[in-house]
Amino acid sequence: MPEIAVEGEAEFPAEPLVLEGVEDVERLQSAHEEGTPVVVRADSAERVVAALARPEVACVIVPPGKRELLDLDLVQLTYGP
């Protein structure tokens, strides 16, 4: 499963829990503990980084119109230049 994928183009091994953000930590943790893949929608670099910072998140999906988010330099965005 890719870290970042375009919505509608990714295949998941099981029915995922799809969330609009990572604010509901209890729901993230519960799904992860149950073995449910957690997928988060993101439409900005900041939201992608925030989602991938959560260990429960299996994949971030971005809108088709935001394909450039697939090419983010996650190391630089996370740790700086």
Rosetta silent file (secondary structure, phi, psi, omega in degrees, C-alpha in Angstrom):
SEQUENCE: MPEIAVEGEAEFPAEPLVLEGVEDVERLQSAHEEGTPVVVRADSAERVVAALARPEVACVIVPPGKRELLDLDLVQLTYGP
SCORE:     score description
SCORE:     0.000 S_00000001
   1 L     0.000  129.967 -179.610    0.000    0.000    0.000 S_00000001
   2 L   -72.260  155.865  175.660    1.505    3.373   -0.941 S_00000001
   3 L   -66.888  -41.603 -179.329    2.018    6.104    1.649 S_00000001
   4 E  -129.955  134.172  179.904    0.229    8.606   -0.587 S_00000001
   5 E  -142.837  159.551  175.502   -2.236    7.755   -3.361 S_00000001
   6 E   -82.140  134.375 -179.146   -4.797    9.496   -5.530 S_00000001
   7 L   -57.016  132.030 -179.654   -8.339    8.893   -4.343 S_00000001
   8 L    92.321   -9.741 -177.956  -10.004    6.192   -6.427 S_00000001
   9 L  -110.284   -7.007 -177.701   -6.703    4.725   -7.649 S_00000001
  10 L   -99.745  144.790  175.588   -5.568    2.831   -4.537 S_00000001
  11 L  -110.443  139.179 -178.653   -6.513   -0.718   -3.620 S_00000001
  12 L  -117.788  144.982 -177.437   -6.670   -1.756    0.006 S_00000001
  13 L   -67.202  -21.671  179.154   -6.295   -5.289    1.419 S_00000001
  14 L  -146.395  168.425  178.235   -9.391   -4.812    3.582 S_00000001
  15 L   -64.912  115.815 -176.849  -12.203   -2.288    3.904 S_00000001
  16 L   -83.364  161.976  166.759  -10.452    0.778    5.345 S_00000001
  17 E   -89.846  117.943 -178.600  -11.672    3.369    7.773 S_00000001
  18 E  -104.676  122.589 -178.125  -11.535    6.589    5.733 S_00000001
  19 E  -118.996  157.886  178.598  -11.237    9.796    7.746 S_00000001
  20 L   -87.889   -8.181 -179.322  -11.122   13.478    6.844 S_00000001
  21 L  -174.553 -176.483 -175.869   -8.325   14.172    9.333 S_00000001
  22 L  -112.163   18.909 -177.773   -6.404   12.809   12.311 S_00000001
  23 L   -69.238  -30.798 -177.594   -8.100   14.751   15.089 S_00000001
  24 L   -88.421   79.082 -174.925  -10.091   11.761   16.398 S_00000001
  25 H   -61.576  -39.518 -179.996   -7.162    9.925   17.993 S_00000001
  26 H   -60.064  -42.918  179.237   -9.390    7.434   19.813 S_00000001
  27 H   -66.525  -40.286  176.479  -10.991    6.346   16.534 S_00000001
  28 H   -58.603  -51.038 -176.731   -7.569    6.045   14.855 S_00000001
  29 H   -65.190  -40.364 -179.872   -6.205    3.895   17.652 S_00000001
  30 H   -62.886  -47.516  179.280   -9.301    1.721   17.877 S_00000001
  31 H   -61.678  -42.758 -179.644   -9.314    0.956   14.149 S_00000001
  32 H   -62.307  -44.628  179.706   -5.591    0.227   14.208 S_00000001
  33 H   -63.731  -31.332  179.246   -5.941   -2.134   17.164 S_00000001
  34 L   -81.925   -5.216 -179.916   -8.752   -3.977   15.347 S_00000001
  35 L    84.480   14.611  178.792   -6.542   -4.402   12.269 S_00000001
  36 L   -86.971  125.349  177.455   -8.594   -2.031   10.115 S_00000001
  37 L   -61.603  136.512  178.612   -6.472   -0.029    7.658 S_00000001
  38 E  -106.123  123.797 -179.861   -6.771    3.698    8.370 S_00000001
  39 E  -120.294  134.538 -178.063   -6.841    5.992    5.346 S_00000001
  40 E  -121.085  134.046  174.977   -6.909    9.778    5.667 S_00000001
  41 E   -81.489  139.981  177.581   -7.954   12.296    3.022 S_00000001
  42 L  -146.454  142.381 -178.957   -5.630   15.288    2.609 S_00000001
  43 L  -125.593   15.222  176.605   -5.605   18.200    0.212 S_00000001
  44 L  -149.067  161.122  178.636   -2.440   20.036    1.292 S_00000001
  45 H   -60.116  -40.125 -178.973    1.176   19.213    2.108 S_00000001
  46 H   -62.846  -41.259 -179.984    0.571   20.093    5.752 S_00000001
  47 H   -70.089  -35.248  176.662   -2.363   17.696    6.024 S_00000001
  48 H   -62.611  -49.839 -178.973   -0.376   14.909    4.317 S_00000001
  49 H   -61.683  -43.208  179.648    2.514   15.321    6.762 S_00000001
  50 H   -61.790  -41.331 -179.736    0.146   15.479    9.762 S_00000001
  51 H   -67.294  -45.364 -177.754   -1.610   12.287    8.684 S_00000001
  52 H   -71.908  -14.490  176.014    1.587   10.361    8.007 S_00000001
  53 L   -73.183  -17.948  178.991    2.963   11.417   11.384 S_00000001
  54 L   -85.697  124.534 -178.139    0.316    9.191   12.984 S_00000001
  55 L   -65.386  -19.974 -178.893    1.525    5.573   13.241 S_00000001
  56 L   -77.258  -18.608 -174.369   -2.040    4.283   12.777 S_00000001
  57 E   -80.623  121.578  179.894   -2.382    5.776    9.288 S_00000001
  58 E   -85.201  -33.891 -174.404   -1.720    3.275    6.514 S_00000001
  59 E  -158.607  148.145  172.686   -2.229    5.640    3.579 S_00000001
  60 E  -110.836  131.541  176.083   -3.126    9.217    2.729 S_00000001
  61 E  -110.060  138.444 -178.361   -5.365    9.789   -0.271 S_00000001
  62 E  -116.172  154.810  179.465   -5.330   13.044   -2.175 S_00000001
  63 L   -65.934  151.744  178.031   -7.857   14.435   -4.656 S_00000001
  64 H   -54.255  -31.858  179.834   -7.213   13.812   -8.375 S_00000001
  65 H   -77.922   -1.140 -179.200   -6.694   17.553   -8.833 S_00000001
  66 H  -121.434   37.070 -177.981   -3.843   17.540   -6.292 S_00000001
  67 H   -55.252  -26.127 -179.097   -1.578   14.905   -7.891 S_00000001
  68 H   -60.925  -20.672  178.413    1.449   17.076   -7.105 S_00000001
  69 H   -68.264  -17.947  176.648    1.098   15.928   -3.490 S_00000001
  70 H   -66.856  -23.840 -174.419    2.333   12.502   -4.605 S_00000001
  71 H  -100.238   15.603 -179.965    5.766   14.061   -5.176 S_00000001
  72 L   -61.114  142.492  172.835    6.225   15.652   -1.761 S_00000001
  73 L   -88.448   89.788 -174.344    9.672   15.382   -0.212 S_00000001
  74 H   -64.410  -32.702  178.772    8.431   13.934    3.068 S_00000001
  75 H   -64.942  -47.029 -179.608   11.880   13.811    4.647 S_00000001
  76 H   -66.495  -41.860 -179.921   12.441   17.515    4.054 S_00000001
  77 H   -66.297  -29.376 -178.880    8.917   18.442    5.154 S_00000001
  78 H   -85.174  -44.161 -172.053    9.285   16.380    8.322 S_00000001
  79 H  -111.007   -8.833 -178.804   12.876   17.104    9.324 S_00000001
  80 L    90.235  174.930 -176.472   13.780   20.267    7.371 S_00000001
  81 L   -70.585    0.000    0.000   16.514   20.896    4.806 S_00000001
